[in-house]
Amino acid sequence: MGGATFQAMKEVLHEESPMVRVPLPFGSSATDYAYAHGMQKGYEFALKVLKAMGQSAPEMPEEPEATFSRSNNNE
């Protein structure tokens, strides 16, 4: 899948926010508002994770080789 295709898919996902698709009716209970808020925040977090996954990963540091020679022992 090309980078442009993935970018287009992310744009569609951004426009399909839960708050845009299912607006709460006026006079809804506090529980309904809390549920909708949680859905929105979870959706935003998922989009941030997808965006982060699309970026290049930092380089991993070189791991030191374990040697057990006498010069390494602190005696």
Buried (B, 14 or more C-beta within 10 A) or exposed (E): EEEEEEEEEBEEEBEEBBEEEEEEEEEEEEEEEEBBEEBBEEBBEEBEEBEEEEEEEEEEEEEEEEEEEEEEEEE
